[in-house]
C-alpha cells in the first residue's frame, strides 16, 4: 500500500459503555480532542465507516463516544476490538525527527557500519515512552529497544532504514539470554 493511499490507526474500540450504544475508544492520537476532530473513520480495509455523533473525555487516552447508527449496547459490543483508521492525507505533515508509527513499521534496521540487522515489526507506547520491536534477520529473535537518540541515533524514512546502537542491542540481547 503506498503512502498516499495508506490508512493510519488512530484508535480502537475498547468496550461498550452504558445501554444507549456508546463505546469506549482507546485513542492513539496526540490528544483525545485531536482524535475527534477527524469525525469520520473506517476499519482497516476501508469497508465500514464510523461517524461521531457525540463524545466526551473518559481518561487521558480514552473517550466515550456515540457513533452514528449504533443505538444499543448489543450493537456497541459487536464493535469491541474494531480499529479506527483515517486516510493518511488527513494528517498534518510531520516535523523533522517526528514520525507516525506507521512510517517506522517495515523499515530496515542497520548497524552503525551499515550491516542489515533486521526490520521494524511494531512500535508501542505503554506510557513510559516509545518502544520499537525489531525482528532480527537470520533468527527468530525479536528485541525491543527504546525509541531514543541513544538507542536509535538515525532514522531515515526516505532511505527506508534506521540505525541502531549496536552496543545497546548487544547489552539487551545478553541480559535477555541470562534471564
C-alpha positions as CSV (number, residue, x, y, z in Angstrom):
1,X,0.0,0.0,0.0
2,X,1.5,3.3,-1.0
3,X,1.9,6.1,1.5
4,X,-0.6,8.2,-0.4
5,X,-3.4,5.6,0.0
6,X,-2.4,4.2,3.4
7,X,-4.6,4.4,6.4
8,X,-3.3,5.4,9.9
9,X,-4.6,3.7,13.0
10,X,-6.0,6.3,15.3
11,X,-7.9,4.3,17.9
12,X,-9.5,1.1,18.8
13,X,-12.9,0.4,20.3
14,X,-12.2,-0.9,23.8
15,X,-15.7,-1.8,25.0
16,X,-19.4,-0.9,25.1
17,X,-20.4,1.8,27.6
18,X,-23.9,2.0,29.0
19,X,-27.1,0.9,27.3
20,X,-27.5,3.5,24.6
21,X,-24.9,2.3,22.2
22,X,-21.9,4.3,23.4
23,X,-18.4,2.9,23.1
24,X,-15.1,3.5,25.0
25,X,-12.3,4.2,22.5
26,X,-8.6,4.0,23.2
27,X,-7.1,6.9,21.4
28,X,-3.6,6.8,19.7
29,X,-3.6,10.4,18.6
30,X,-1.6,13.2,20.2
31,X,-4.7,14.0,22.3
32,X,-8.2,12.7,22.5
33,X,-9.6,16.0,21.3
34,X,-7.4,16.0,18.2
35,X,-8.7,12.4,17.5
36,X,-12.3,13.6,17.4
37,X,-11.6,16.4,15.0
38,X,-11.4,13.8,12.2
39,X,-15.0,12.7,12.9
40,X,-15.0,10.1,10.1
41,X,-13.1,6.8,10.4
42,X,-13.0,3.5,8.6
43,X,-12.0,0.0,9.6
44,X,-8.6,-1.3,8.3
45,X,-9.9,-2.4,4.9
46,X,-11.9,0.8,4.5
47,X,-15.2,-1.1,4.1
48,X,-17.0,0.1,7.3
49,X,-17.3,3.7,8.3
50,X,-17.8,5.3,11.7
51,X,-19.0,8.8,12.2
52,X,-19.1,10.5,15.6
53,X,-22.4,12.0,16.9
54,X,-21.0,13.0,20.3
55,X,-18.1,12.2,22.7
56,X,-16.6,13.1,26.0
57,X,-13.2,12.6,27.6
58,X,-13.1,9.5,29.8
59,X,-9.4,9.2,30.7
60,X,-6.2,10.8,29.4
61,X,-6.1,8.4,26.4
62,X,-9.8,7.3,26.2
63,X,-13.1,8.8,25.1
64,X,-16.7,7.7,25.3
65,X,-18.4,8.2,22.0
66,X,-21.8,7.8,20.4
67,X,-21.4,6.7,16.8
68,X,-24.0,7.2,14.0
69,X,-26.0,4.0,13.5
70,X,-25.1,2.4,16.8
71,X,-28.2,2.6,19.0
72,X,-27.9,0.0,21.7
73,X,-25.4,-1.9,23.9
74,X,-25.6,-5.1,21.7
75,X,-24.5,-3.1,18.6
76,X,-21.8,-1.4,20.6
77,X,-20.5,-4.7,22.0
78,X,-20.1,-6.0,18.4
79,X,-17.6,-3.2,17.8
80,X,-15.2,-4.3,20.5
81,X,-11.7,-4.5,19.1
82,X,-12.6,-2.6,15.9
83,X,-9.6,-0.5,14.9
84,X,-10.4,3.0,13.7
85,X,-8.4,4.4,10.8
86,X,-8.2,7.7,8.8
87,X,-6.6,8.3,5.4
88,X,-3.0,9.4,5.7
89,X,-3.8,12.5,3.7
90,X,-5.9,13.8,6.6
91,X,-2.9,14.1,8.9
92,X,-0.6,17.1,9.0
93,X,2.9,16.6,7.7
94,X,5.5,15.6,10.3
95,X,8.2,17.9,11.6
96,X,11.9,16.9,11.4
97,X,12.6,14.0,13.7
98,X,8.9,13.3,14.1
99,X,7.3,10.2,12.8
100,X,4.0,8.4,12.6
101,X,4.3,4.9,13.9
102,X,3.1,3.6,10.6
103,X,6.1,5.2,8.9
104,X,8.5,3.2,11.0
105,X,7.0,-0.2,10.6
106,X,8.8,-2.2,7.9
107,X,12.0,-0.1,8.0
108,X,15.3,-1.9,7.6
109,X,17.4,-1.9,10.8
110,X,21.0,-1.3,10.1
111,X,24.1,-1.4,12.3
112,X,26.3,1.8,12.5
113,X,28.6,0.2,9.9
114,X,25.7,-0.4,7.5
115,X,25.1,-4.1,8.1
116,X,21.5,-5.3,7.9
117,X,20.3,-6.5,11.3
118,X,16.6,-6.9,10.8
119,X,13.4,-4.9,10.3
120,X,10.9,-2.9,12.5
121,X,7.9,-5.0,13.3
122,X,5.9,-2.7,15.5
123,X,6.0,0.5,17.7
124,X,4.5,0.7,21.1
125,X,3.9,3.1,23.9
126,X,2.7,1.8,27.2
127,X,3.1,5.2,28.9
128,X,6.8,5.2,29.6
129,X,8.0,6.2,26.1
130,X,8.0,4.8,22.6
131,X,9.5,1.3,22.1
132,X,10.4,-0.3,18.7
133,X,10.1,-4.0,18.2
134,X,12.7,-5.4,15.8
135,X,12.7,-8.8,14.1
136,X,16.4,-9.7,13.8
137,X,17.5,-11.2,10.4
138,X,18.6,-14.8,10.2
139,X,16.9,-15.6,13.5
140,X,13.5,-15.8,15.1
141,X,14.7,-13.4,17.8
142,X,12.7,-10.3,18.5
143,X,14.2,-7.4,20.5
144,X,12.5,-4.2,21.8
145,X,14.5,-1.0,22.0
146,X,13.6,2.3,23.4
147,X,13.0,4.9,20.7
148,X,15.6,7.3,21.9
149,X,18.6,9.0,20.3
150,X,20.9,6.8,22.3
151,X,19.3,3.5,21.1
152,X,18.4,4.7,17.6
153,X,20.7,7.6,16.5
154,X,19.3,7.9,13.0
155,X,16.0,7.4,11.2
156,X,15.7,7.9,7.5
157,X,12.2,7.5,6.1
158,X,13.5,8.4,2.6
159,X,16.1,5.6,2.8
160,X,13.6,3.2,4.5
161,X,16.0,2.4,7.3
162,X,17.1,3.3,10.8
163,X,20.4,2.9,12.5
164,X,20.7,1.2,16.0
165,X,23.3,1.5,18.7
166,X,24.9,-2.0,18.4
167,X,26.4,-1.8,21.9
168,X,23.0,-1.3,23.5
169,X,21.5,-4.0,21.3
170,X,24.2,-6.5,22.4
171,X,23.6,-5.5,26.1
172,X,19.9,-6.1,25.7
173,X,20.4,-9.5,24.0
174,X,22.9,-10.6,26.6
175,X,20.7,-9.6,29.5
176,X,17.7,-11.3,27.8
177,X,19.7,-14.6,27.4
178,X,20.8,-14.6,31.1
179,X,17.3,-14.4,32.4
